Amino acid sequence: MKLRNIVLSLALICPAVASAHQAGDFFIRGGAALVRPTGNSDNVLGLGSFNVSNNTQLGLTFTYMATDHIGVELLAATPFRHKVGLRSTGTIATVHQLPPTLMAQYYFLDNSSKLQPYVGAGLNYTTFFDNKFTHTGREAGLSNLRVKDSWGYAAQAGMDYQLTDNWMLNASVWYMDIKTKVRFNTGSDTHSIDTKVNPVVFFLGAGYRF
């Protein structure tokens, strides 16, 4: 009886430890996603490579834990808007893109740990839309902007910190292999520029487990 009373007393006194990810869990993370392009392009009309600006949007990830250590995750976001320029012209165009990405993940620690580091690898599809030359671009004689959609690999590293049984904090970094062709016209001439966007994506947010 004494031992039983001690166990019951400890259970009442000590706060419950938040359990981490387990097989069968489904959770959503949401937060700020900063896309920072790191690539370049072929020479554009003798004026150098395209310069593509950073952009921050709402990022969302949806994760299912197939086992205690293996997860499957889908990345989604609100559309990213990038300014595109050249060395001597300033911004000549704006480009919108969405990069849905499917990842297989490995979580290193067992589910008794509040801290859950992980890595992932998978496939990215990036679609470009609502691509327009600015007034500066049109004044330079550029028209009919088209940007080809892209398929490529993706990799990530991240960390969750479990606050409660349901809530967690998350920080992660992604790399996406995004290669595209940018096509446009100058008068009757058509130009096709091989372009590597290859962004690093920084994500910081919170998650909820169902």
Backbone as ProteinMPNN parsed JSONL, in Angstrom:
{"seq_chain_A": "MKLRNIVLSLALICPAVASAHQAGDFFIRGGAALVRPTGNSDNVLGLGSFNVSNNTQLGLTFTYMATDHIGVELLAATPFRHKVGLRSTGTIATVHQLPPTLMAQYYFLDNSSKLQPYVGAGLNYTTFFDNKFTHTGREAGLSNLRVKDSWGYAAQAGMDYQLTDNWMLNASVWYMDIKTKVRFNTGSDTHSIDTKVNPVVFFLGAGYRF", "coords_chain_A": {"N_chain_A": [[0.833, -1.215, 0.0], [2.003, 1.189, 0.766], [3.844, 1.72, -1.326], [2.091, 1.997, -3.461], [0.689, 4.305, -2.692], [2.777, 6.179, -2.78], [3.384, 6.25, -5.542], [0.933, 7.227, -6.575], [0.927, 9.748, -5.366], [3.177, 10.966, -6.57], [2.303, 11.071, -9.202], [0.301, 12.954, -9.004], [1.704, 15.198, -8.216], [3.8, 15.678, -10.106], [4.106, 17.252, -13.286], [2.541, 16.253, -16.322], [4.428, 14.718, -18.905], [4.872, 15.933, -22.119], [4.085, 13.963, -24.843], [5.891, 12.938, -27.751], [6.118, 12.559, -31.36], [4.264, 9.847, -32.775], [3.538, 6.691, -34.362], [0.876, 6.86, -36.663], [0.056, 9.413, -36.013], [-1.238, 12.591, -37.053], [-0.399, 15.776, -38.157], [-0.448, 19.369, -38.44], [1.563, 22.022, -39.522], [2.113, 25.513, -39.339], [3.276, 28.705, -40.482], [5.774, 31.294, -41.014], [7.282, 31.365, -44.162], [10.218, 31.843, -45.754], [11.459, 32.395, -48.91], [14.474, 32.141, -50.496], [16.096, 32.696, -53.312], [18.92, 31.092, -54.828], [20.153, 30.588, -57.194], [21.175, 31.141, -60.658], [21.198, 32.514, -64.017], [21.463, 31.959, -67.6], [23.225, 34.322, -69.687], [21.466, 37.318, -70.24], [20.499, 38.919, -72.957], [22.999, 40.106, -73.14], [23.254, 41.449, -70.739], [23.813, 40.244, -68.339], [22.962, 37.935, -65.621], [19.612, 36.969, -64.537], [18.291, 38.579, -61.658], [16.677, 37.489, -58.796], [14.273, 38.238, -56.406], [13.971, 37.802, -52.779], [11.171, 36.358, -50.965], [8.499, 36.296, -48.586], [5.967, 34.222, -47.318], [2.865, 32.715, -46.112], [3.449, 29.559, -44.89], [2.534, 26.111, -45.018], [2.493, 22.853, -43.666], [1.673, 19.418, -43.95], [1.594, 16.507, -42.179], [1.995, 13.008, -41.874], [2.587, 10.397, -39.656], [4.059, 7.49, -40.409], [5.446, 5.527, -39.036], [6.963, 5.452, -35.729], [9.263, 6.798, -36.334], [9.321, 7.509, -39.03], [8.012, 9.786, -41.308], [5.602, 11.271, -43.576], [5.384, 14.078, -45.549], [3.678, 16.963, -46.805], [4.291, 19.975, -48.388], [2.807, 23.148, -48.546], [1.718, 26.457, -49.558], [0.889, 29.986, -49.466], [0.794, 31.919, -52.527], [4.032, 32.731, -53.767], [5.664, 35.782, -54.533], [7.906, 37.173, -56.713], [10.33, 39.634, -57.502], [11.954, 40.342, -60.528], [15.015, 41.166, -61.912], [17.655, 42.857, -63.773], [21.185, 43.451, -64.004], [21.639, 46.178, -64.733], [19.184, 47.388, -65.001], [17.213, 47.405, -63.03], [14.046, 46.357, -61.617], [12.405, 44.305, -63.879], [10.341, 42.564, -64.229], [7.613, 40.724, -62.687], [7.038, 37.695, -60.971], [5.022, 34.946, -60.119], [4.81, 32.082, -58.014], [4.15, 28.682, -57.01], [5.235, 26.108, -54.886], [4.55, 23.139, -54.358], [5.551, 20.354, -52.398], [6.595, 17.062, -51.802], [7.638, 15.03, -49.173], [9.675, 12.461, -47.741], [10.391, 11.63, -44.436], [12.782, 11.334, -41.736], [12.776, 10.828, -38.323], [14.868, 11.254, -35.586], [14.88, 10.665, -32.8], [13.367, 8.815, -30.018], [9.854, 8.595, -29.016], [9.704, 9.626, -26.474], [11.037, 11.935, -26.183], [10.935, 15.458, -26.042], [12.15, 17.106, -27.867], [12.553, 16.932, -31.301], [14.51, 16.281, -33.781], [14.851, 16.105, -37.363], [15.275, 14.828, -40.737], [14.7, 15.131, -44.278], [13.768, 14.009, -47.594], [12.751, 14.432, -50.981], [10.356, 15.209, -53.583], [9.883, 18.008, -55.646], [7.473, 20.128, -57.172], [7.145, 22.935, -59.09], [5.065, 25.517, -60.012], [4.645, 28.229, -62.212], [3.047, 31.375, -62.558], [0.891, 34.121, -63.6], [2.792, 35.929, -64.646], [4.523, 38.829, -65.405], [5.804, 41.555, -67.329], [7.199, 44.53, -66.026], [6.578, 48.106, -66.14], [9.087, 49.152, -66.701], [10.307, 46.951, -67.957], [8.667, 46.655, -70.223], [9.101, 49.104, -71.466], [11.678, 48.69, -72.263], [11.312, 47.113, -74.42], [10.504, 44.486, -74.058], [8.38, 41.616, -74.135], [5.524, 39.334, -73.829], [5.969, 37.315, -71.708], [6.919, 34.142, -70.528], [7.134, 31.405, -68.271], [8.47, 28.319, -67.642], [7.073, 25.455, -65.982], [8.463, 23.443, -63.278], [10.123, 20.386, -62.33], [11.806, 18.762, -59.666], [14.334, 17.642, -57.272], [14.143, 17.695, -53.633], [15.267, 18.673, -50.379], [15.449, 18.581, -46.786], [15.935, 19.815, -43.41], [15.032, 19.766, -40.024], [13.392, 20.714, -36.893], [11.295, 19.852, -34.244], [9.717, 21.07, -31.29], [8.076, 19.855, -28.601], [5.389, 21.29, -26.996], [2.961, 20.778, -25.642], [0.758, 17.907, -25.434], [-0.512, 18.283, -27.84], [0.422, 20.654, -29.096], [3.2, 22.168, -30.793], [6.423, 23.678, -31.462], [8.183, 24.676, -34.421], [11.078, 24.654, -36.478], [12.636, 24.846, -39.604], [14.629, 24.095, -42.514], [14.772, 24.193, -46.027], [15.838, 22.889, -49.201], [15.452, 23.38, -52.638], [15.463, 22.051, -55.857], [15.088, 23.861, -58.518], [14.675, 24.338, -61.782], [14.228, 26.154, -64.748], [12.853, 27.415, -67.878], [12.918, 30.615, -69.155], [11.007, 32.457, -71.251], [10.687, 35.024, -73.697], [9.843, 37.871, -75.732], [11.529, 40.108, -77.973], [10.559, 42.475, -79.983], [10.115, 40.817, -82.998], [11.663, 38.693, -82.32], [12.313, 35.699, -80.488], [13.321, 34.707, -77.266], [15.01, 32.362, -75.189], [15.821, 31.569, -71.987], [17.823, 29.69, -69.973], [17.291, 29.04, -66.599], [18.187, 28.879, -63.203], [16.585, 28.621, -60.2], [16.661, 27.495, -57.613], [16.022, 27.653, -54.657], [16.701, 28.339, -51.143], [14.697, 27.623, -48.429], [13.42, 29.015, -45.555], [11.75, 28.14, -42.648], [9.586, 28.968, -40.007], [7.525, 28.287, -37.343], [4.456, 27.064, -35.836], [2.915, 24.009, -34.705], [0.137, 21.656, -34.788], [-1.145, 18.731, -33.387], [-3.369, 16.179, -34.309]], "CA_chain_A": [[0.0, 0.0, 0.0], [2.868, 2.361, 0.815], [4.377, 1.968, -2.669], [0.976, 2.48, -4.288], [0.425, 5.688, -2.291], [3.865, 7.022, -3.282], [3.194, 6.394, -6.991], [-0.2, 8.121, -6.786], [1.329, 11.089, -4.963], [4.065, 11.496, -7.61], [1.488, 11.339, -10.385], [-0.429, 14.196, -8.768], [2.625, 16.327, -8.045], [4.633, 15.922, -11.286], [3.353, 17.552, -14.502], [2.634, 15.235, -17.367], [5.404, 14.99, -19.958], [4.242, 15.922, -23.443], [4.625, 12.915, -25.704], [6.234, 13.407, -29.092], [5.446, 11.931, -32.495], [4.059, 8.411, -32.745], [2.899, 6.119, -35.542], [-0.54, 7.167, -36.779], [-0.212, 10.839, -35.769], [-1.365, 13.538, -38.171], [-0.309, 17.126, -37.638], [-0.308, 20.502, -39.362], [2.408, 23.125, -39.08], [1.9, 26.749, -40.087], [4.173, 29.777, -40.064], [6.389, 32.131, -42.041], [8.216, 30.673, -45.049], [11.02, 32.773, -46.545], [12.117, 31.785, -50.066], [15.661, 32.902, -50.887], [16.723, 32.081, -54.487], [20.388, 31.064, -54.795], [20.662, 30.221, -58.505], [21.462, 32.185, -61.636], [20.669, 32.194, -65.339], [22.316, 32.312, -68.728], [23.289, 35.753, -69.966], [20.211, 37.844, -70.803], [20.693, 40.038, -73.893], [24.272, 40.737, -72.843], [23.14, 42.276, -69.529], [24.062, 39.432, -67.161], [21.942, 36.983, -65.164], [18.451, 37.456, -63.801], [18.311, 38.665, -60.195], [15.341, 37.15, -58.303], [14.185, 38.71, -55.014], [13.39, 36.964, -51.732], [9.776, 36.635, -50.632], [7.975, 35.565, -47.433], [4.527, 33.957, -47.354], [2.389, 31.719, -45.16], [3.758, 28.182, -45.242], [1.766, 25.066, -44.335], [2.903, 21.482, -43.921], [0.746, 18.388, -43.488], [2.471, 15.368, -41.931], [1.458, 11.76, -41.326], [3.645, 9.532, -39.151], [3.832, 6.095, -40.776], [5.962, 4.812, -37.867], [7.446, 6.42, -34.741], [10.441, 7.501, -36.854], [9.189, 7.848, -40.451], [6.851, 10.608, -41.626], [5.388, 11.731, -44.954], [4.974, 15.474, -45.401], [3.378, 17.776, -47.984], [4.457, 21.415, -48.187], [1.963, 24.054, -49.325], [1.958, 27.853, -49.163], [0.258, 31.01, -50.29], [1.697, 32.143, -53.666], [5.206, 33.585, -53.618], [5.809, 36.797, -55.576], [9.307, 37.567, -56.816], [10.741, 40.65, -58.461], [13.057, 39.875, -61.369], [15.733, 42.3, -62.464], [18.951, 42.682, -64.394], [22.223, 44.245, -63.363], [21.628, 47.614, -65.035], [17.847, 47.865, -65.367], [16.24, 47.344, -61.947], [13.01, 45.327, -61.762], [11.798, 44.282, -65.211], [9.193, 41.644, -64.254], [7.199, 40.046, -61.461], [6.722, 36.29, -61.217], [4.386, 34.245, -59.009], [5.048, 30.634, -58.064], [3.756, 27.788, -55.913], [6.154, 24.961, -54.923], [4.164, 21.973, -53.547], [6.685, 19.431, -52.264], [6.28, 15.857, -51.022], [8.873, 14.592, -48.533], [9.774, 11.355, -46.781], [11.184, 12.171, -43.332], [13.241, 10.431, -40.669], [12.892, 11.458, -37.006], [15.969, 10.514, -34.988], [14.729, 10.295, -31.395], [12.132, 8.101, -29.695], [8.746, 9.502, -28.722], [9.748, 10.167, -25.112], [11.786, 13.19, -26.236], [10.208, 16.645, -26.508], [12.891, 17.649, -28.999], [12.505, 15.949, -32.375], [15.187, 16.645, -35.021], [14.529, 15.218, -38.48], [15.709, 15.184, -42.083], [13.761, 14.644, -45.278], [14.119, 14.098, -49.012], [11.548, 14.203, -51.764], [10.136, 15.721, -54.932], [9.253, 19.323, -55.74], [6.894, 20.615, -58.417], [6.919, 24.372, -58.996], [4.304, 26.094, -61.115], [4.775, 29.678, -62.333], [1.825, 31.945, -63.136], [0.715, 35.57, -63.47], [4.129, 36.482, -64.882], [4.315, 40.059, -66.175], [6.84, 42.58, -67.385], [6.846, 45.828, -65.445], [6.685, 49.232, -67.075], [10.501, 49.227, -67.116], [10.539, 45.89, -68.934], [7.956, 46.957, -71.475], [9.8, 50.236, -72.094], [12.899, 48.151, -72.874], [10.928, 46.341, -75.594], [10.271, 43.085, -73.709], [6.953, 41.261, -74.152], [5.117, 37.929, -73.905], [6.778, 36.563, -70.749], [6.477, 32.796, -70.159], [8.077, 30.694, -67.409], [8.118, 26.899, -67.669], [6.997, 24.76, -64.701], [9.689, 22.695, -62.965], [10.183, 19.23, -61.433], [13.158, 18.577, -59.158], [14.434, 17.036, -55.944], [14.118, 18.613, -52.496], [15.812, 18.134, -49.133], [15.124, 19.429, -45.639], [16.322, 19.458, -42.05], [14.17, 20.546, -39.147], [13.306, 20.338, -35.493], [10.08, 20.162, -33.492], [9.788, 21.053, -29.823], [6.73, 19.58, -28.124], [4.962, 22.116, -25.86], [1.943, 19.973, -24.969], [0.467, 16.726, -26.244], [-1.028, 18.679, -29.15], [1.07, 21.821, -29.698], [4.652, 22.117, -30.941], [7.113, 24.7, -32.237], [8.957, 24.061, -35.502], [11.994, 25.422, -37.323], [13.184, 23.95, -40.616], [15.228, 24.702, -43.711], [14.564, 23.362, -47.209], [16.507, 23.24, -50.456], [14.665, 22.879, -53.766], [16.108, 22.093, -57.168], [14.11, 24.432, -59.442], [15.272, 24.791, -63.047], [13.147, 26.535, -65.653], [13.192, 28.224, -69.051], [12.194, 31.879, -69.223], [10.886, 32.852, -72.659], [10.096, 36.343, -73.929], [10.083, 38.421, -77.07], [11.934, 41.49, -78.268], [10.06, 42.597, -81.35], [9.717, 39.522, -83.561], [12.613, 37.67, -81.87], [11.983, 34.963, -79.268], [14.502, 34.345, -76.48], [14.791, 31.322, -74.181], [16.923, 31.685, -71.038], [17.878, 28.665, -68.922], [17.356, 29.738, -65.308], [18.156, 28.08, -61.982], [16.114, 29.382, -59.037], [17.315, 26.74, -56.525], [15.909, 28.423, -53.411], [16.713, 27.846, -49.77], [13.462, 28.066, -47.778], [13.495, 29.009, -44.096], [10.391, 28.049, -42.099], [9.481, 29.081, -38.557], [6.098, 28.329, -37.027], [3.908, 26.193, -34.785], [2.174, 22.876, -35.249], [-0.914, 21.07, -33.957], [-1.34, 17.314, -33.645], [-4.753, 15.722, -34.158]], "C_chain_A": [[0.859, 1.252, 0.0], [3.369, 2.737, -0.566], [3.304, 2.546, -3.579], [0.67, 3.94, -3.969], [1.497, 6.644, -2.795], [3.708, 7.292, -4.768], [2.06, 7.365, -7.295], [0.156, 9.557, -6.434], [2.217, 11.733, -6.016], [3.283, 11.863, -8.862], [0.724, 12.645, -10.246], [0.489, 15.404, -8.732], [3.329, 16.679, -9.351], [3.768, 16.229, -12.498], [3.549, 16.464, -15.538], [3.631, 15.67, -18.428], [4.707, 14.891, -21.312], [4.887, 14.846, -24.304], [4.861, 13.46, -27.097], [5.581, 12.51, -30.142], [5.399, 10.406, -32.38], [3.389, 7.964, -34.035], [1.404, 6.422, -35.524], [-0.892, 8.618, -36.526], [-0.38, 11.586, -37.088], [-1.263, 14.934, -37.59], [-0.063, 18.138, -38.752], [0.624, 21.517, -38.724], [2.102, 24.34, -39.944], [2.834, 27.825, -39.579], [4.712, 30.554, -41.241], [7.405, 31.312, -42.831], [8.915, 31.717, -45.922], [11.724, 32.01, -47.656], [13.264, 32.694, -50.501], [16.312, 32.211, -52.089], [18.25, 32.176, -54.416], [20.992, 30.804, -56.174], [21.007, 31.417, -59.376], [20.875, 31.76, -62.981], [21.745, 32.406, -66.383], [22.282, 33.826, -68.923], [22.036, 36.219, -70.701], [20.519, 39.08, -71.642], [21.982, 40.819, -73.6], [24.291, 41.567, -71.581], [23.363, 41.482, -68.244], [22.891, 38.526, -66.807], [20.738, 37.697, -64.575], [18.783, 37.534, -62.305], [16.882, 38.446, -59.699], [15.284, 37.465, -56.809], [13.688, 37.62, -54.071], [11.902, 37.293, -51.577], [9.337, 35.751, -49.472], [6.465, 35.432, -47.538], [4.166, 32.996, -46.224], [2.715, 30.328, -45.684], [2.935, 27.22, -44.414], [2.373, 23.716, -44.674], [1.904, 20.526, -43.278], [1.537, 17.085, -43.377], [1.695, 14.195, -41.349], [2.634, 10.887, -40.902], [3.306, 8.077, -39.466], [4.335, 5.152, -39.694], [6.382, 5.875, -36.845], [8.583, 7.278, -35.289], [10.302, 7.987, -38.298], [7.891, 8.613, -40.692], [6.788, 10.911, -43.114], [4.784, 13.12, -44.865], [4.723, 16.134, -46.753], [3.505, 19.243, -47.606], [3.511, 22.173, -49.107], [2.222, 25.474, -48.825], [1.02, 28.753, -49.938], [1.257, 31.398, -51.383], [2.838, 33.114, -53.341], [5.3, 34.533, -54.812], [7.247, 37.311, -55.577], [9.481, 38.684, -57.848], [11.967, 40.138, -59.212], [13.717, 41.086, -62.013], [16.983, 41.879, -63.197], [19.92, 43.683, -63.787], [22.036, 45.751, -63.546], [20.229, 48.19, -65.26], [16.883, 47.965, -64.185], [15.212, 46.259, -62.241], [12.361, 45.419, -63.139], [10.557, 43.402, -65.266], [8.838, 41.206, -62.846], [6.713, 38.651, -61.828], [6.087, 35.714, -59.957], [4.643, 32.749, -59.149], [4.502, 29.949, -56.829], [4.62, 26.533, -56.008], [5.704, 23.76, -54.095], [5.254, 20.904, -53.581], [6.29, 18.272, -51.355], [7.586, 15.262, -50.501], [8.66, 13.3, -47.741], [10.761, 11.798, -45.705], [11.637, 11.062, -42.384], [13.451, 11.241, -39.403], [13.847, 10.614, -36.159], [15.671, 9.95, -33.604], [13.43, 9.536, -31.149], [11.085, 9.084, -29.181], [8.671, 9.942, -27.265], [10.444, 11.532, -25.076], [10.91, 14.332, -26.745], [10.844, 17.246, -27.756], [12.991, 16.589, -30.082], [13.2, 16.483, -33.635], [14.866, 15.638, -36.129], [15.171, 15.723, -39.764], [14.701, 14.596, -43.06], [14.314, 14.791, -46.684], [12.872, 13.789, -49.822], [11.553, 14.908, -53.097], [9.386, 17.044, -54.884], [8.669, 19.546, -57.137], [6.607, 22.098, -58.232], [6.184, 24.858, -60.232], [4.402, 27.615, -61.063], [3.527, 30.227, -63.03], [1.801, 33.452, -62.901], [2.063, 36.284, -63.589], [4.01, 37.676, -65.83], [5.572, 40.912, -66.201], [6.315, 43.86, -66.745], [6.922, 46.902, -66.527], [8.119, 49.359, -67.599], [10.808, 48.176, -68.167], [9.883, 46.172, -70.27], [8.625, 48.108, -72.218], [11.089, 49.781, -72.781], [12.601, 47.258, -74.074], [10.675, 44.874, -75.337], [8.776, 42.793, -73.66], [6.784, 39.743, -74.084], [5.977, 37.029, -73.001], [6.124, 35.221, -70.435], [7.563, 32.127, -69.32], [7.608, 29.245, -67.293], [8.078, 26.31, -66.269], [8.187, 23.818, -64.53], [9.405, 21.495, -62.073], [11.614, 19.086, -60.942], [13.14, 17.944, -57.777], [14.37, 18.117, -54.865], [14.706, 17.894, -51.282], [15.492, 19.1, -48.002], [15.791, 18.914, -44.368], [15.498, 20.337, -41.127], [14.167, 20.021, -37.733], [11.95, 20.769, -34.923], [10.415, 20.2, -32.004], [8.362, 20.954, -29.297], [6.412, 20.423, -26.893], [3.951, 21.395, -24.991], [1.726, 18.727, -25.811], [0.036, 17.094, -27.662], [-0.223, 19.768, -29.856], [2.586, 21.669, -29.724], [5.151, 23.384, -31.638], [7.964, 24.002, -33.289], [9.867, 25.087, -36.156], [12.591, 24.446, -38.33], [13.773, 24.754, -41.762], [15.112, 23.686, -44.842], [15.5, 23.819, -48.322], [15.721, 22.606, -51.583], [15.421, 23.089, -55.073], [15.063, 22.567, -58.192], [14.849, 24.998, -60.648], [14.138, 25.054, -64.029], [13.708, 27.205, -66.896], [12.307, 29.468, -69.03], [12.193, 32.319, -70.686], [10.215, 34.222, -72.758], [10.469, 36.799, -75.323], [10.672, 39.82, -76.997], [11.594, 41.713, -79.731], [9.583, 41.253, -81.843], [10.637, 38.391, -83.125], [12.142, 37.031, -80.558], [13.265, 34.527, -78.585], [14.106, 33.305, -75.436], [16.018, 31.282, -73.275], [16.827, 30.576, -69.997], [18.145, 29.343, -67.587], [17.272, 28.731, -64.161], [17.708, 28.984, -60.832], [16.743, 28.805, -57.763], [17.237, 27.453, -55.168], [16.236, 27.62, -52.154], [15.486, 28.449, -49.093], [13.619, 27.924, -46.272], [12.075, 29.081, -43.535], [10.454, 28.14, -40.578], [8.0, 29.187, -38.196], [5.729, 27.412, -35.882], [3.105, 25.084, -35.445], [1.142, 22.364, -34.257], [-1.128, 19.625, -34.373], [-2.781, 16.926, -33.369], [-4.799, 14.301, -33.607]], "O_chain_A": [[0.532, 2.246, -0.649], [3.336, 3.905, -0.951], [3.56, 3.458, -4.365], [0.419, 4.73, -4.879], [1.197, 7.77, -3.19], [3.875, 8.426, -5.216], [2.194, 8.226, -8.164], [-0.264, 10.486, -7.123], [2.045, 12.91, -6.333], [3.582, 12.867, -9.508], [0.517, 13.362, -11.225], [0.113, 16.496, -9.158], [3.45, 17.859, -9.68], [2.78, 15.532, -12.727], [4.606, 15.836, -15.609], [3.677, 16.84, -18.808], [4.042, 13.9, -21.612], [6.107, 14.828, -24.47], [4.13, 14.33, -27.57], [4.62, 11.795, -29.856], [6.358, 9.767, -31.948], [2.749, 8.762, -34.72], [0.744, 6.26, -34.498], [-2.02, 9.03, -36.793], [0.247, 11.259, -38.095], [-1.964, 15.255, -36.63], [0.445, 17.819, -39.827], [0.498, 21.837, -37.541], [1.86, 24.21, -41.144], [3.153, 27.868, -38.391], [4.168, 30.482, -42.344], [8.273, 30.654, -42.257], [8.275, 32.391, -46.73], [12.494, 31.087, -47.39], [13.057, 33.862, -50.832], [17.021, 31.222, -51.902], [18.803, 33.195, -54.002], [22.215, 30.798, -56.317], [21.117, 32.548, -58.901], [20.147, 30.771, -63.069], [22.806, 32.961, -66.096], [21.414, 34.515, -68.386], [21.602, 35.59, -71.666], [20.769, 40.158, -71.103], [22.042, 42.033, -73.791], [25.239, 42.319, -71.355], [23.122, 42.006, -67.156], [21.952, 38.368, -67.587], [20.815, 38.857, -64.169], [19.466, 36.665, -61.763], [15.968, 39.144, -60.137], [16.134, 37.019, -56.039], [13.07, 36.645, -54.497], [11.436, 38.353, -51.996], [9.748, 34.595, -49.378], [5.765, 36.407, -47.813], [5.03, 32.527, -45.483], [2.308, 29.96, -46.786], [2.665, 27.477, -43.24], [2.726, 23.456, -45.824], [1.365, 20.795, -42.204], [2.089, 16.609, -44.369], [0.858, 14.357, -40.46], [3.562, 10.661, -41.679], [2.394, 7.498, -38.877], [3.737, 4.104, -39.452], [6.177, 7.067, -37.073], [8.842, 8.364, -34.772], [11.104, 8.808, -38.74], [6.809, 8.15, -40.33], [7.79, 10.819, -43.823], [3.78, 13.319, -44.181], [5.45, 15.9, -47.718], [2.908, 19.701, -46.632], [3.421, 21.88, -50.299], [2.867, 25.668, -47.795], [0.43, 28.345, -50.938], [2.461, 31.224, -51.19], [2.634, 34.162, -52.73], [5.049, 34.142, -55.952], [7.738, 37.819, -54.569], [8.864, 38.675, -58.913], [12.89, 39.58, -58.62], [13.038, 41.934, -62.594], [17.331, 40.699, -63.239], [19.511, 44.644, -63.135], [22.254, 46.518, -62.608], [20.094, 49.346, -65.662], [15.819, 48.566, -64.331], [15.475, 45.345, -63.023], [11.837, 46.464, -63.523], [9.794, 43.471, -66.23], [9.651, 41.303, -61.927], [6.064, 38.451, -62.855], [6.562, 35.966, -58.849], [4.688, 32.215, -60.257], [4.402, 30.541, -55.754], [4.736, 25.946, -57.084], [6.432, 23.378, -53.178], [5.806, 20.588, -54.635], [5.725, 18.473, -50.28], [8.52, 15.019, -51.265], [7.601, 13.083, -47.151], [11.845, 12.287, -46.021], [10.993, 10.023, -42.243], [14.201, 12.217, -39.395], [13.661, 9.405, -36.029], [16.154, 8.871, -33.263], [12.504, 9.596, -31.958], [11.383, 10.254, -28.941], [7.689, 10.563, -26.857], [10.437, 12.205, -24.046], [10.225, 14.191, -27.758], [10.156, 17.824, -28.597], [13.455, 15.477, -29.828], [12.537, 17.084, -34.481], [14.638, 14.459, -35.857], [15.56, 16.887, -39.867], [13.947, 13.684, -42.721], [15.212, 15.596, -46.933], [12.036, 12.985, -49.409], [12.607, 15.175, -53.674], [8.388, 17.185, -54.178], [9.284, 19.201, -58.146], [5.893, 22.475, -57.303], [6.627, 24.638, -61.36], [4.259, 28.217, -59.999], [3.016, 29.622, -63.972], [2.581, 33.987, -62.113], [2.424, 37.119, -62.76], [3.464, 37.552, -66.926], [6.311, 40.982, -65.218], [5.149, 44.221, -66.902], [7.283, 46.632, -67.673], [8.34, 49.635, -68.778], [11.486, 48.46, -69.154], [10.479, 45.952, -71.324], [8.71, 48.096, -73.446], [11.54, 50.395, -73.748], [13.518, 46.706, -74.682], [10.632, 44.082, -76.278], [7.994, 43.622, -73.197], [7.735, 38.978, -74.251], [6.629, 36.1, -73.479], [4.936, 35.156, -70.117], [8.753, 32.256, -69.609], [6.474, 28.985, -66.89], [8.941, 26.617, -65.446], [8.838, 23.44, -65.504], [8.564, 21.56, -61.177], [12.549, 19.268, -61.721], [12.081, 17.734, -57.186], [14.524, 19.304, -55.152], [14.648, 16.669, -51.178], [15.289, 20.293, -48.231], [16.159, 17.744, -44.265], [15.287, 21.516, -41.41], [14.83, 19.037, -37.405], [11.522, 21.909, -35.102], [11.277, 19.463, -31.524], [7.544, 21.847, -29.516], [7.077, 20.296, -25.864], [4.057, 21.394, -23.764], [2.432, 18.512, -26.796], [0.204, 16.298, -28.585], [-0.187, 19.805, -31.086], [3.182, 21.115, -28.801], [4.389, 24.072, -32.318], [8.415, 22.876, -33.082], [9.481, 26.237, -36.364], [13.006, 23.347, -37.962], [13.458, 25.929, -41.951], [15.321, 22.488, -44.65], [15.9, 24.982, -48.378], [15.359, 21.432, -51.507], [15.943, 24.17, -55.344], [14.255, 21.773, -58.672], [15.554, 26.002, -60.548], [13.197, 24.266, -64.126], [14.896, 27.523, -66.959], [11.087, 29.369, -68.901], [13.25, 32.527, -71.282], [9.296, 34.534, -72.0], [11.299, 36.191, -75.998], [10.365, 40.604, -76.099], [12.272, 41.193, -80.617], [8.751, 40.609, -81.203], [10.424, 37.243, -83.514], [11.649, 37.706, -79.654], [14.189, 34.038, -79.235], [13.013, 33.357, -74.871], [17.124, 30.996, -73.734], [15.868, 30.524, -69.227], [19.092, 30.118, -67.448], [16.409, 27.854, -64.145], [18.36, 29.983, -60.526], [17.288, 29.542, -56.942], [18.265, 27.815, -54.597], [16.071, 26.401, -52.108], [15.263, 29.657, -49.176], [13.918, 26.84, -45.773], [11.297, 29.965, -43.896], [11.27, 27.476, -39.94], [7.301, 30.074, -38.686], [6.57, 27.032, -35.068], [2.672, 25.205, -36.592], [1.244, 22.598, -33.053], [-1.276, 19.324, -35.557], [-3.349, 17.288, -32.339], [-5.882, 13.749, -33.413]]}, "name": "protein", "num_of_chains": 1, "seq": "MKLRNIVLSLALICPAVASAHQAGDFFIRGGAALVRPTGNSDNVLGLGSFNVSNNTQLGLTFTYMATDHIGVELLAATPFRHKVGLRSTGTIATVHQLPPTLMAQYYFLDNSSKLQPYVGAGLNYTTFFDNKFTHTGREAGLSNLRVKDSWGYAAQAGMDYQLTDNWMLNASVWYMDIKTKVRFNTGSDTHSIDTKVNPVVFFLGAGYRF"}
